[in-house]
């Protein structure tokens, strides 16, 4: 029996969950699905400038797990940019942070509360 999957802590869901080329119809472009935890890893490492270790602590998982998620997410982003595929952000094994786990200050980018 496989080990149960651990939920990753995510601060907020993306404001938009569909990205891609504007000059293609829905039937012309293949859809790539990026999970919410992959999105959160890209946000924390690339946008917020955290190390993979800090990201792992924030998401409550091992650093090696963050490394794998980050690699998968970057591969999907690169495929989308090079091949012109659309990205849909949905699903994954995650849980949103509780109100108790959030600071009172707001994120300057998304204006939502930041996690501890």
C-alpha positions in Angstrom: 0.0 0.0 0.0 1.5 3.4 -1.0 2.3 6.1 1.5 -0.5 8.7 1.8 0.2 12.0 0.1 0.9 15.0 2.3 -1.0 18.2 1.7 1.2 21.2 1.0 0.3 24.5 2.7 -0.7 27.2 0.2 -1.3 30.9 1.2 -3.7 31.9 -1.5 -5.2 30.6 -4.8 -4.2 32.4 -8.0 -6.4 35.3 -9.1 -6.3 33.9 -12.6 -6.1 30.2 -13.4 -5.8 30.2 -17.2 -2.8 31.6 -19.1 -1.6 31.3 -22.6 -1.3 32.8 -26.1 -4.1 35.3 -27.0 -3.9 34.7 -30.7 -5.0 31.0 -30.7 -8.4 29.5 -30.5 -9.3 27.0 -27.8 -9.0 24.0 -30.2 -5.5 25.1 -31.5 -3.6 25.0 -28.2 -3.0 22.0 -26.0 -3.8 22.5 -22.3 -1.1 22.0 -19.6 -2.4 21.5 -16.1 -0.3 23.0 -13.3 -1.3 22.1 -9.8 -1.9 24.8 -7.1 1.1 23.5 -5.1 3.3 23.9 -8.3 2.0 27.5 -8.7 2.8 28.2 -5.0 6.3 26.9 -5.3 7.0 29.1 -8.3 5.5 32.1 -6.5 7.6 31.6 -3.4 10.9 30.7 -5.0 10.9 32.9 -8.1 8.7 35.8 -7.1 9.3 36.1 -3.4 12.9 35.1 -3.7 12.9 32.3 -1.1 15.3 29.4 -1.0 13.9 26.0 -1.6 14.6 25.3 2.1 12.5 28.4 3.2 9.8 27.4 0.7 9.7 23.9 2.1 9.3 25.2 5.6 6.5 27.5 4.5 4.7 24.7 2.7 5.3 22.2 5.5 7.1 19.6 3.3 10.6 18.3 2.8 13.1 20.3 0.7 13.4 17.4 -1.7 9.7 17.6 -2.3 9.9 21.3 -3.1 12.8 20.6 -5.4 10.7 18.0 -7.4 7.6 20.3 -7.5 9.7 23.3 -8.6 11.3 21.2 -11.4 8.0 20.0 -12.7 6.5 23.5 -12.6 9.4 25.1 -14.4 9.2 22.3 -17.1 5.5 23.1 -17.6 6.2 26.9 -17.9 9.0 26.3 -20.4 6.8 24.0 -22.5 4.1 26.6 -22.5 6.3 29.4 -23.6 8.2 27.5 -26.3 5.3 25.5 -27.7 2.5 28.0 -27.2 0.4 25.8 -24.9 -2.1 27.2 -22.4 -1.7 26.6 -18.7 -4.6 25.8 -16.4 -3.9 26.0 -12.7 -6.1 23.6 -10.7 -5.9 20.5 -8.4 -3.1 19.1 -6.4 -2.6 18.0 -2.8 -2.8 21.3 -0.9 -4.7 23.0 1.9 -5.1 26.7 2.4 -3.6 28.4 5.4 -5.9 29.0 8.3 -6.6 32.5 9.6 -4.6 31.6 12.7 -1.5 30.9 10.6 -1.5 34.3 8.9 0.1 37.6 9.8 -1.8 40.8 10.0 0.2 42.4 7.2 -0.7 42.0 3.5 1.3 40.8 0.6 2.4 43.7 -1.6 1.8 41.7 -4.8 -1.6 40.1 -4.3 -2.9 42.1 -1.2 -3.8 38.9 0.6 -2.5 37.9 4.0 0.9 36.1 4.1 1.4 32.9 5.9 3.9 32.5 8.7 
